[in-house]
Amino acid sequence: DVQLQASGGGLVHNGGSLTLNCTAPGFNFHWYSINWFRQAPGKEREGLSCIASYDGSTKYVDSVKGRFTISRDKGKNTVYLQMDNLKPADTGRYYCATDWTNNCINWQNPGRQNVWGQGTLVTVSS
């Protein structure tokens, strides 16, 4: 089975930065769009960002626009989520996922994702 692996989480102070990585060991996922989700304690999983494989276009939820940047390195088979100016409200477990499409049509719908990573925890202290 294909599995995604999210890594790079940690503890940072308010205003700090982290870069999350999403990989798929043994599987080349460059044909597929990758979506990042976040689940804060006690809240539903929220779609944050997407990068489409067919044209490289990106999507961001309003709360992270201007602070988060999604990108991919096809040679390294990795999708990144650069997170700057982190706030305590960004605390949560971050997941990468794919719906096996090459676009971002389902980027905010957790129920339409087919493969999930195990998540990586981000904690932002005030």
Secondary structure, DSSP 8 states (H G I E B T S, - for coil): ---BEEE--EEEETT--EEEEEE-TT---TTS-EEEEEE-TTS-EEEEEEE-TTT--EEE-GGGTTTEEEEEETTTTEEEEEE-S--GGG-EEEEEEE-S-SSSTTTT-GGG--EEB--EEEEEE-
